[in-house]
Amino acid sequence: MNTTTTTNTAHLTPTNETAPTSVELAASMAAAVRHRYGSADSVELERVAVPTPRRRQVVIEVEASAIDRGVVHLMTGLPLLLRVAGFGVFRPKQPVLGSDVAGRVVAVGADVGRFRVGDEVMGVANGAFADYAVANIDKLVMRPANVPVEHAAASTISGITALQALTAVGRVRPGQRVLVIGASGGVGSFAVQIATALGAQVTGVAGAANLESVRALGAVHAIDHRTTRIDEIGSTFDLVIDIAGRNPLRRLRRVLTPTGTLVIVGGEDGGRVTGGIGRNVRAALLSLFTRQRLTAFISKESTEFIAPLAEMLADGSVTPLIGARTDLAGVSDALDRLERHGVAGKTLVTIGGGS
Ligand SMILES: NC(=O)c1ccc[n+]([C@@H]2O[C@H](COP(=O)([O-])OP(=O)(O)OC[C@H]3O[C@@H](n4cnc5c(N)ncnc54)[C@H](OP(=O)(O)O)[C@@H]3O)[C@@H](O)[C@H]2O)c1
């Protein structure tokens, strides 16, 4: 898909006297674009200008990216709260979708320090469903040599959410009993593996079709959310990672030990305006009056969490669950499929023929 015809390097600032600041880039590129909020029909393959890096940014030739629920939210502009949170009130500020990225640095802006043209990187980019994407260097790490491009591309957004939910927020400890609700999805498939790697005993809640893969990820028990309510499992847990299902707080508290921790990550169907943020607020307030710790958080996209995730990919303690694959032209259909039917783990978007 990439072409190398027209030079697009005039904007670049050298970072030192010897390293090249860009390879020769085409002026335009293919991208999965939408100009209004809406359904997957609004996403089309277009040719757009290749982005240019600002200070502390690089341009990446994208080898692969991935789809998760967050992309669906940015596509629909729902809940409405996210529009006022900076993504564009009436129309999306960034027409190109996609955040997960793995690829090669092809241009560097000023003050990028550790990155050079030619570096193989992974992390979070702005508009990754495209031949080229710009990324802030504080959201990128070098891709470990033994981590395939596809694994790196399918991991960051969901993996760092799971990592933060379990560690920075959930403070998981070896030997604890952890309940992951939504265990077969993007975030949950990482949460099961990371909790297991950290020595916890995991029970995963997912749909019947995905229970086997939840066990394969490391869960000791796998429960079908269509047949068993969480308070019918018959156990209590030191840590509950609530990713899906929108169980009421009182039910979530019933499956926690008296001093257990609840971490609310997400959950669909929370309402068009706020996405059901009221449950998070109620949890924080209630937490002041109980020995249970009831929390919610927004994932921080930072090398602070991307670097340890990359290490876990490199040492084999986590591997992304890739439930579907597409290319740039198939992004619209893949988003439609995720929205309507769900996908186990992540949908990989192959762009530049990565290894
Ligand atoms: N706080 C943050 O910063 C943050 C970051 C990322 C994502 N999120 C949010 O987290 C949520 C999950 O994201 P994701 O990418 O993991 O989504 P996903 O890939 O669609 O996964 C959803 C999971 O939920 C399961 N599920 C569906 N209905 C359920 C129910 N009634 N009870 C229990 N489990 C149920 C699905 O299981 P089956 O398909 O097997 O039925 C699947 O395992 C979304 O709401 C997203 O917006 C929040």
The ligand as a Gaussian input file, in Angstrom:
#p B3LYP/6-31G(d) Opt

LIG

0 1
 N      -11.169000       2.359000      31.833000
 C      -10.484000       2.408000      30.714000
 O       -9.543000       3.210000      30.571000
 C      -10.833000       1.468000      29.589000
 C       -9.841000       1.087000      28.662000
 C      -10.197000       0.162000      27.665000
 C      -11.496000      -0.325000      27.591000
 N      -12.436000       0.107000      28.472000
 C      -13.805000      -0.391000      28.418000
 O      -13.785000      -1.744000      28.830000
 C      -14.862000      -2.441000      28.232000
 C      -14.357000      -3.708000      27.595000
 O      -13.457000      -3.414000      26.558000
 P      -12.868000      -4.607000      25.674000
 O      -12.057000      -4.001000      24.606000
 O      -12.270000      -5.647000      26.537000
 O      -14.254000      -5.184000      25.050000
 P      -14.554000      -6.537000      24.289000
 O      -13.323000      -7.019000      23.609000
 O      -15.769000      -6.343000      23.493000
 O      -14.832000      -7.605000      25.471000
 C      -16.054000      -7.681000      26.131000
 C      -16.067000      -8.900000      27.036000
 O      -17.214000      -8.877000      27.855000
 C      -17.849000     -10.138000      27.837000
 N      -19.268000      -9.909000      28.129000
 C      -20.247000      -9.466000      27.314000
 N      -21.410000      -9.386000      27.981000
 C      -21.138000      -9.764000      29.268000
 C      -21.923000      -9.904000      30.432000
 N      -23.233000      -9.620000      30.439000
 N      -21.323000     -10.320000      31.569000
 C      -20.000000     -10.604000      31.592000
 N      -19.201000     -10.506000      30.514000
 C      -19.778000     -10.096000      29.364000
 C      -17.554000     -10.678000      26.479000
 O      -17.691000     -12.077000      26.517000
 P      -18.244000     -12.984000      25.299000
 O      -17.982000     -12.221000      24.012000
 O      -17.433000     -14.223000      25.429000
 O      -19.704000     -13.148000      25.537000
 C      -16.099000     -10.243000      26.345000
 O      -15.275000     -11.114000      27.112000
 C      -15.510000      -1.456000      27.239000
 O      -16.651000      -0.894000      27.834000
 C      -14.425000      -0.415000      27.031000
 O      -14.959000       0.827000      26.652000
 C      -12.125000       0.985000      29.479000

